[in-house]
Amino acid sequence: MISPLRACVLSVLLAGPVFAQMKPITDSPKESFSFEDDYDRKSWQEMEAQLPPPPQEANLVPFYVSATATSTFRIDTSTLSLGKDGVVRYVLVVETPGGARNVSFEGLRCETQERRLYAFGRPDGTWSKARSNQWQLIENKTVNRHHAALSRDYFCPGGVSIWKAEEGVAALKAGGHPDAIR
């Protein structure tokens, strides 16, 4: 026997496609409505990213990537932002055990689990725009999984974007977002 709660949920799920195809009854043909038309009008558009100042040592907060990671990964918290387009932007500083230092200005789109490189930092504090700056799917690999760690554990817990930069900074300082699935 099925429980009353499950029966209610099942009826809503089965009726959903029927209701989604229905159009409202109106007095005027000009007032017709279509979910497809509304969705197309609200397609996502990325806002232009502004290059931040170079990272400052006092603003760098390390984050955990994995037990096998040998490099140090840090975010300049003064550059962490959440745009109106839903993109979490930040400056990432990666330092290898041999002393190499890579600085990049990046973005995460939590809704689609994608990342984008905007620019690379130069030693003199200027930026070089990334040649390959298309959105790329974030892969959770064993090696080079820092984007997956940032997405899953800090900025996109449960696949949902943080609400404000302060939430991301708190997650970095706490060693992970409280809503992250671990």
C-alpha positions in Angstrom: 0.0 0.0 0.0 1.3 3.5 -0.9 1.4 6.1 1.8 -0.9 9.2 1.5 2.2 11.5 1.2 3.7 9.4 -1.6 0.4 9.3 -3.4 0.2 13.1 -3.2 3.7 13.6 -4.5 3.1 11.1 -7.3 -0.1 12.8 -8.4 1.7 16.2 -8.5 4.6 14.7 -10.5 2.2 13.0 -13.0 0.1 16.1 -13.4 3.0 18.5 -13.8 3.6 17.9 -17.6 -0.2 18.3 -18.2 -0.3 21.7 -16.4 2.9 22.8 -18.1 1.3 22.4 -21.5 -1.8 24.3 -20.6 -2.2 27.9 -21.6 -4.2 30.4 -19.5 -7.6 31.4 -20.5 -7.7 35.1 -21.4 -10.2 37.5 -22.8 -7.7 38.8 -25.3 -5.6 36.8 -27.7 -2.8 39.3 -27.1 -2.5 38.0 -23.5 -1.4 34.4 -24.4 1.5 33.0 -22.5 4.1 30.3 -23.3 6.7 28.9 -20.9 9.1 28.5 -23.9 8.7 32.2 -24.9 9.4 33.3 -21.3 12.4 31.0 -20.9 13.9 32.2 -24.2 13.6 35.9 -23.2 15.4 35.2 -20.0 18.4 33.4 -21.4 21.6 33.7 -19.4 24.0 36.5 -20.3 27.4 37.0 -18.8 28.4 40.4 -17.5 31.7 41.9 -18.4 34.4 41.0 -15.8 36.6 43.8 -14.6 40.2 42.8 -13.9 41.0 43.1 -10.1 44.1 44.5 -8.5 47.0 42.0 -8.1 46.8 39.7 -5.1 48.1 40.9 -1.8 49.7 38.4 0.6 47.6 39.6 3.5 44.4 38.7 1.6 45.4 35.1 0.6 43.5 32.3 2.3 44.5 28.7 1.6 41.9 26.0 0.8 42.1 22.2 0.9 42.1 20.4 -2.5 43.0 16.8 -1.7 45.4 14.5 0.2 47.4 14.0 -3.0 47.8 17.7 -3.9 51.4 18.9 -3.5 50.8 22.5 -4.5 49.4 25.3 -2.2 46.1 26.8 -3.4 45.0 30.2 -2.1 42.2 32.7 -2.9 42.7 36.4 -2.6 39.5 37.1 -0.6 39.5 40.8 -1.5 38.7 39.8 -5.1 36.0 37.3 -4.4 32.7 38.5 -5.8 29.3 37.2 -7.0 28.1 38.9 -10.1 24.5 39.7 -11.1 25.0 37.0 -13.7 25.5 34.4 -11.0 29.3 33.9 -11.6 31.6 33.7 -8.6 34.8 35.5 -9.6 38.1 35.3 -7.7 41.9 35.5 -8.0 43.6 32.1 -7.5 47.2 31.8 -6.5 48.9 28.3 -6.9 52.4 27.7 -5.6 54.3 24.5 -6.3 56.8 22.9 -4.0 59.6 24.0 -6.3 58.6 27.7 -5.9 56.7 28.3 -9.1 53.8 30.7 -8.6 50.7 30.9 -10.9 48.2 33.7 -10.5 44.9 33.6 -12.4 41.6 35.6 -12.4 38.8 33.0 -12.8 35.1 32.5 -12.6 32.8 29.6 -11.6 29.3 29.2 -12.9 27.6 27.0 -10.3 24.4 26.5 -12.3 26.2 24.7 -15.1 29.3 23.5 -13.2 31.6 25.4 -15.5 34.8 27.4 -15.0 36.4 30.2 -17.0 39.9 31.7 -17.0 39.8 35.5 -17.6 43.5 36.4 -17.1 46.8 35.4 -15.8 48.9 37.5 -13.4 52.3 38.7 -14.3 55.2 39.2 -11.8 54.9 43.0 -12.2 51.3 43.0 -11.0 49.7 43.4 -14.5 47.3 41.0 -16.2 47.5 39.1 -19.4 44.1 38.1 -20.8 43.7 34.4 -21.3 43.8 33.2 -24.9 41.5 30.3 -24.2 38.8 31.8 -22.1 35.7 29.7 -23.0 33.6 28.2 -20.3 34.8 24.6 -19.6 33.1 21.8 -17.6 34.5 21.3 -14.2 35.8 17.7 -13.8 36.4 16.1 -10.5 39.7 14.3 -11.3 42.3 13.0 -8.9 45.0 15.4 -10.3 44.3 19.2 -10.7 41.0 19.1 -8.9 41.2 22.6 -7.4 38.3 23.8 -9.5 36.2 20.9 -8.4 37.2 21.6 -4.8 36.3 25.3 -5.1 33.0 24.5 -6.7 31.8 21.5 -4.5 33.3 22.5 -1.1 33.4 26.3 -1.0 31.4 28.3 -3.6 28.7 26.0 -5.0 27.7 23.7 -2.2 25.1 21.2 -3.4 25.3 22.8 -6.9 23.9 26.1 -5.6 25.9 29.4 -5.7 26.9 31.2 -2.6 24.6 34.3 -2.0 27.4 36.8 -1.3 31.2 37.1 -1.2 31.3 37.0 2.6 29.7 33.6 2.5 32.6 32.4 0.3 35.2 34.0 2.5 33.7 32.3 5.6 33.7 29.0 3.8 37.4 29.4 2.9 38.3 30.3 6.4 36.3 27.4 7.9 37.8 24.8 5.6 34.6 24.3 3.7 31.0 25.5 3.3 28.6 24.1 5.9 26.2 23.0 3.2 28.8 21.2 1.1 28.2 17.5 0.5 31.3 15.6 1.7 
